[in-house]
Amino acid sequence: MKEQLNLNFEEAIKRLEEIVKKLESDNLSLDESLKLFKEGIELSDYCNRKLDEAERQINIVLKGSNGELIETEFNFEEE
């Protein structure tokens, strides 16, 4: 999966969608299906890591009572 490391998130998602379409077709051998399945799992893990990284980087800028801007970390679980 070394070539996947050069993909950005959007490219990885697009490739993952292509793999799903191929796996849903009936025209693949077992070996090809397993190869694509493995690549799909690796891409899924890569995308999850990228999303986790993005989540850690998101900050919300709030205005304090005195008018100053305050940066706080965004917590997805609170929504």
N, C-alpha and C positions, 0 to 999 in steps of 0.2 A: 504494500500500500504506500510505498515511498512516493509514488507520483501523486497520490491524493494529497500529500502535505502541501503541494503547490497550488491546490485549489482553494478558492475563497469559499465562504459559507454558501453563497448562492449557487456556485458551480457544483459544490458537493451535493446540495439538495437536488439540483437538476439531474445529476448523474444517478442519484438514488431513485428518483422518479423513473428514469429510463430503465434501471434494473428491475424495478417493480413491474413495469409493463412487460419486460421480457420474461420475467418469471411467471406472469399470469398467462402468457401464451403457452400453447401446447407443443411448440416446435423445438424445444430444447432437450438435449440429452441429459441424463442424470449428472454426468461430470460437469457439463456447462452450467446446469442449475446450481450445483454445489459451489462452483467457482463464483458465480454471480451472488449467491446467498452470502458467502464469506465476504465478498467485497462490499455488499450492502450493509452487513453488520459493522464492518470497519468504518464505512462512511457515516453510519448512524452514530457510532461512538464519537467520531471526529466532530460531527455537527453538535452533539450534546456537549462536548467539551468547549466548543466555540460559544455556545449559548450560555454555559456556566460562566465562562470568562467575561462575556458581555454583561451578564447580570451583576457580577462583582464590580464592574466599572461604572455602572449607572449611578448617577447621583442626581438628587432632586435639589434644586435651589429654592429655598424657602425664604420668605421675608420675615425677619424677627420683629418683635414688638417695637423696637426702636428704629425700624426701617432698614437695618442692615441686612444684607443677604447672608444666609447661613446655608452651607452645604451639608446635606445629610445623605447617608446611603439609602438607596431605594430598597425596600424589602417587598418582594413579590408575594410573600405569604400573607401579608396584612390585607391584601385585596380580597 
